Each structure stands twice: as C-alpha cells, then as structure tokens.
Amino acid sequence: MKKFKIAGRTGQSIVLVGESLRNVSKYVPTDQAVIITDTTVLELYHEALPPLWNVIKVGTGEAIKTLDTVKTVYEELLALEADRSCFIVGIGGGIVCDIAGFAASTYMRGVRFGFVATTLLSQVDASVGGKNGVNLKGYKNIVGVFNQPEFVICDTALLKTLPQKEILCGLSEVVKHAVIGDEKLFAYIEHNYEKALKLNQEVIERFIYDSIVIKSSIVNQDETEKAIRRKLNFGHTFGHAFEKITGMTHGEAVSAGMVVAARLSEKKGLLSKEDVRRLESLLANLNLPTSVSVDCEAVMDALKKDKKRQGDLIHMVLLAGLGSAVVKEIPIQELELEMMNLDNWKSAP
C-alpha cells in the first residue's frame, strides 16, 4: 500500500492506494459513521461494509448529482439523528463522492468525511483534491465547496466489476495528468495501453500512483484553484460542454476536449504537430473519441456558463509540450472563431 498526503487550507487528506474497502473502519474515528453509496455498489459489496454503520442509498448516473439528492441526504441524516460528531463515508465513484463530500461539508456547517473510491476515474481524479459539488440545470459542478476528505481509499480490486466505459473514463483522466505534468508517464501509457485496457495490475497501479502524485503536487500548491490548479482543467472547458449537450460520458467528453485544446495549442504556436498527433493516436488506441459532432452555438452557450469564465474571458488550459501545460486568458469571441477552424471539429447536421 502507498500513501500520499495532501495538505490543504481546509485540512489534510491521506490517499491510500492499494488499501481494501474491508479495512475502512480503521480510518473512521467514531462509531457514529454514516455511509453514502449508490444502489450498484450496495448490491455488489454490501457484505464488505461495516455491519453496524447506517447507510444512505442514492441512485446512479449524472442525473442524480443534484441539490434535490443532497436535500434527501440531509433529511435522512436528520432521521438518523446524526449530529456534528458523525462521520460520513462516501463509497462509490465520482458522483457519490461529490454528493457525500458536499453534504458532509454543509450539514450542520460541516462534519468529518472520507471516501472509498470504487471507479478508476474517482481513484485517479474525482475523489482526490477536495472539490465537492453538484450540478444545476445540467451545468457541471456549478454549486460546490472546497473541502478535503480525511482519507481516500483506492481499492484496485474493485475495478474488476466496472463496465468498459467506466474504465475508459478513468484512462482519459490518466492521459490528462500525463500531458499536463509528466512526459514519461505519457510515454509509459503509449507503450502499455493494451495492458491498461486489460486492467493489468502493475500498469493500473502505476497509472493511479503517478496520477495522484501529479494531482496532489498541484493541489498542495493551489487548493482553491486560483492559479496553477487550473491546469487540471485541461480538456474540461470543451469537455464539460460536450458532456452536457451530447450526454457522452465524462471521460469521452474530456478526450474530445483535450484534442480541441491541443489543436488550439498548435494553432497558437505552443505545441508541435507531432505532439498533437501523438495525443490523438494515444486516445484512439485507448478507444476514446478524438472528435465530436455537436452544434457550435450550443457549445458556446455552455462555455458562457462555465465556472472558468471571468467576464468575456475563459481561462483556457493549453499545452506547451507533452507534460507541460499553461493557462491563457482567451476572449470567448476569439475562442469561437478559433474553434470553427479546427480540423477535428465536426458541426452537427
């Protein structure tokens, strides 16, 4: 088992890679623990959960990541007579961890919480870093807080029950971490993508380990996303728009968004054509999309509601090479003109 510490203004978080779900009670300092999980995890792993802990069950899918779901969680916590000494444990993927973290951060002005990440996406990205939030009217994570979980358990044995699309979502974020912070990891993925698709244990553990190192090093410098942490949004500006409009998975949308951002980087003279080609080739080898058919006007409408917008500007993450990201303020109007000229862009019929 490997441990990482994330030291933030809102507290310290310990990430435990290779720890087991069955040992979660070791990290919870009270008997007043409440599990928040979804129907799928509960069906698969109910026998591994501590038998005396109360369980709040939520549904599955992006559609349940709303304030209505959080309201239901609050009501169930009240019904359980949970007070400020309770400890909330989110067990699931990124959606469950976001809901659990947001509910814990706001119930009675905040109670302690931790996560058991059950998907590759949540292990490499979603549950690490202290972002907790929900969607509003389809706009991603528009309501939320920064607050660190006390622990994140990444149990790689749980990945064996995931559908292939969930694996691809996680691999998309691993690629993102590599292109913004570690060229060696990018090359490692290029040489091991076939093993990754087969969930080779050594390869997957390297992906998780390196991704958390990259993300934690950035979060430790900029917990609340005022500067360097914006680099973690590479591919997400367009990715969130694609996800909202098309209903594609988060990983698929971010994959297509990374290609758009890479093409913009090339157009601005920051990235070579060869590096763009390598990124597109790797994503294709991982069975991830490199383009998307979508209405340009709908994309621009979504971008205008993006959290990264400030006035008429978007904080756009671009690449200055594989393993090196930069943040540029780009006028939305310029972004629209640039976007329409990208080779990989496909307008909806």
Buried (B, 14 or more C-beta within 10 A) or exposed (E): EBEBEBEBEBBEBBBBBBBBBBBBEEBBEEEBBBBBBBEBBBEEBEEBBBEEBBBBEBEBEBEBBBEEBBEBBBEBBEEBEBEEEBBBBBBBBBBBBBBBBBBBBBBBEEBBBBBBBBBBBBBBBBBBBBBBBBBBEBBBBBBBBBBBBBBBBBBBEBBEEBEEEBBBBBBBBBBBBBBBBBBEBBBBBBEBBEEBBEBBEEBBBBBBBBBBBBBBEBBBEBBBBEEBBBBBBBBBBBBBBBBBBBEBBBBBBBBBBBBBBBBBBBBBEBBBEEBBEBBBEBBBBBBBBBBBEBEEEBBBEBBEBBBBBEEEBBBBBBBBBBBBBBBBEBEBEEBBEBBEEBEBBEEEE
